[in-house]
Amino acid sequence: MVDSRPLLLFDSGVGGLSVLAEVRKALPQAPIIYVADNGGFPYGTKSEAEIAARVPALLGRLAERYRPRLITIACNTASTIALAAVRAALDLPIVGTVPAIKPAAEASKTRVIGVLGTEATVRQPYVDDLSARFAADCTVLRHGSARLVELAEQSLRGEATADADYAEALAGLLAQPGGEAMDIVVLACTHFPLVADRLAAIAPRPLAFVDGAPGIARRIATLTRDQDWPVEPTGGSIVFTASLDIPTALVDSLAARGLPRIEQL
């Protein structure tokens, strides 16, 4: 009998689509349920207590409804705050999202790396720990940008966004002491790879950008390597947690990413 249980990817909005793209490459036949918690969006400006209360409860409801074989928290902010609580509450594999500080440190020639995330992510002790473990010989600059999350959402809806807004987000790193030597930027929010091309285009000099999506996809593939999948790839579903006026451009963007079906929780 074919195992039709889906992979469930969870984010506050559309940022996790950057993770979905890598998962599709690794597991093209996997059924996908993508959940965008637009009812709680944005996470990056919320308190740790709010996120710690909301995410485990919501994922518990989603696990009961969709019976996934694995859940991926495709959100750096939710992972750094609520991952342990979700794993304690649910009896199935949970994959979190880790800022790609290790590969950034391995690739940096100048030994100055930037971490660009949400305000909630960049202030977490988890980032201190990753920096100490994997980038102890580097200067690690951090900047939190709530605006960049909004820009990614707007871009996927087909709305025009200004170069100046991307420049301002990147300047939050470049203007810090040591920023003139930074050669690589960790995109520590899953929304940000969706606009990495815009960041690269306005950068005053060549910068490398890295994110954790390829590593997440490899981890999912490892955890499910002995499992069966449907023979043919299947179109996935995106589930919103609150009502949403969905413009045609967003519908088209979601369908192009293998999410032709739209639901509301």
N, C-alpha and C positions, 0 to 999 in steps of 0.2 A: 504494500500500500504506500502511495506517495505521501511523504511528509510535507504537508502544505503550511506548517507553522511559519509565520513571517519573522523577519528581523524587524525590530522596532527601533527607530531612530528618533531621538527626542531633543528638541531645542526650544528656546524661547520664541524663535521666529524662523526665518528661512536660512539662517547661517549654516545649519547642519547640512544643507545641500552640498556644501564643499566636501563634507565627509561622505555623503551619499555617492558622489561622483567616484570616489576611490573604492567604495564598497562595490559599486556596480562593475568596476574593472576586475576586482578580485573574485566576485561571486555573481556573475551575470544572471544566473538562474534563480537567485534568492527572491522570494516574495518580500515586498517592503511595505511597512506601515511607517510613514513619516508623520510625526506629531509636532505641530508648531503651537506653542502655548501663547497664542496672541492675547489670551485673557490675562496673562501675567506679564506680558512684554512691556518694557524691557527689564531684563534681570540686572544689568550692570549698574543701575542706579538704586537698586533695592538693598535693604539691609540683609546681613547674613541670616538673621532670625527669620525674616520673611521667606527667603529662599529655602532655608532648612526646613521650614514647616510645609511649604507648598509642594516642593518637588517630590519627596517620598510619597505623600498622599496621592498626588496626581498619577504618579507612575504605578501605584498600587491599583488604582481604578483602571488604568490602561492595560495592565497585565491581566486583570480579570476579564476585560472585554475582548482583547485580541489574542490572548494566549500565545505570546511570542516565544520563540526558542531562545532568544537573547535580546537584551535591551542595550542600546548604546546611548549614553548621555552625550550627545554631540554638541556640547556647550561647555566652554571652559569655566564660566562662572558657576554654573550648577554643579559641575564635577568637583571643583575645588572646595565647594561648601557642603554639598549633600551626598557625594558619592558613597561615603562610608555608611550613612544612614540608609540609603537605598539598598545597598548590599545586605545590610542586616535585616531589612524588612522583607525582601523578596527572595524566594528560593529558585533563582535562575541566574545564569551568568549576566553580569553587568559590566560593560566596558565604559570606562570614563575617557575624558579628553584631557591630555596633559600638554602644557605649553612645551614647544619643541626646543627647549633650552639646550639639551644634550647635543642634538645634531648641529645646532647653531654654533655652539662652542667648538665642536669638532671641525667646522668649516671655516671659522673666522681666522683671517690672517692678521688682523690688527689687534685682536684680543679685546675688542670693544663690540658688544652686541646690544641690541635694543629689544625690549619686550613691549609690544604694542597690544593692549587688551582693553577690556572694560575697566572701569574704576574699581569694581568689586574684585576682579581677578588680580590685578597688579598689586593690590595691597595684601594679598593672602600670604600667610606664613609658608604655604606650600611652595610659592615661588621662591621664597628665601631658601628653602630646603633644596629645591632643584638647582638653584644657582650655586649653593655651597657644594653640592655633590658633583655637579657636572661642569661648572664654569668657575671654579675657584680661582683660576689664573686670569679671569676676564673681568673687565669692568662691565657690569650689567646695568643698563639704563632702562627705566620703566616709564611708561606713560599710559594713562587711562583715557579713552575717548568714547563717550556715549554717542557723539555725533556720527562717528564712523559706522556704528551699527545702523543708525537711521539711513545713512547714505546707501549702505548695501541693500536695505529693504526697498528704498526708493528706486534704486537701479533695477532691481528685479521686477518692479512694477512698471518699468518703462519710463520712469520720470527722469528728467534732466537733472544732473547734479553738477555743482561748480568745482572747478579745479582748486579754487581758494580753500574750500573746505577740506580737501584731501591734504593740501599743503599745510594747513593749520594742524591737522592731526599728526603729520610726520614731523613738523617743527617741534612738537612736544618732546621728541627725542633728540633731534639734531641740535636744538638750542641749549641742551644741558651741557655742563662741563664734560668734556670728552666726546661730545656728539660729533665733532668734526672728524674723529677717527673711526666712527662706527661704520662697519662694512656689511653687517647682516642684521635683519630685523625678524624677530619671532612674531608671527601673527597669532597672538594668544587669545583670539576670539574666532570662532568658526565663521562668523560673518565676514571677516576681513579678507580671506582669500578670494571672495567673490569680487572684490574691488582692488586686488593686488596690482592689476594692470594700470589702474588709475594712480595708485601710489607710486609705482615705478616711473610712470610718465612725468610726474611733477617733481620727482626727487632731483635735487641740484647736482647729484653725481650718481653713478651706478651703485645700486644697493641690491643685495640678495635678500629674498624673502622666503622664509620657511614656515611650515605649519605642520600640525600633527596628523593630518588626515591619512597620509599613506601608512603611517604606523598603526593607526586605529584599524584600517582595513586589514592589515596583516594580522593583527590580533584577533579580529573577528573570524578570519579564515582559519586561523590556528584552532580556535575554540570550537569550530564547527566542522573540522576537517573530516570526521568520520560519519557525518550526517548525510542523509539523502536530501535531494532537492528535486523539484519538478523538472521534467525533461526539457521543457521549453521555458524561456524567460517569460515572466508575467509582468504586466504593468502594475505599478504600485499605487497606493492611496496616500493622500495627505489629509490629515485630520487637524482641524483647528479647534481650539478649546472654547472659543467664543465666536459670536456672529461676526462676519467680516464682509465688507463690500469688495469683491474680488474683481479687479479690472481685467480686461481681455489680455493685456500684455502679461500679467502675472499667470493667468490660466495657461497661456502659450508657453511661458517659461517653465512652468511646472510640468506640463506635458512633455516638453523637450527633454526634461530630466527624468522621464520615466514615471511621472506621477499624474496620470490622466484623470484619476478619480478624486473628487474633493468631498470631504465629509466634515460634519461638525460634531464634536463630542456631546 
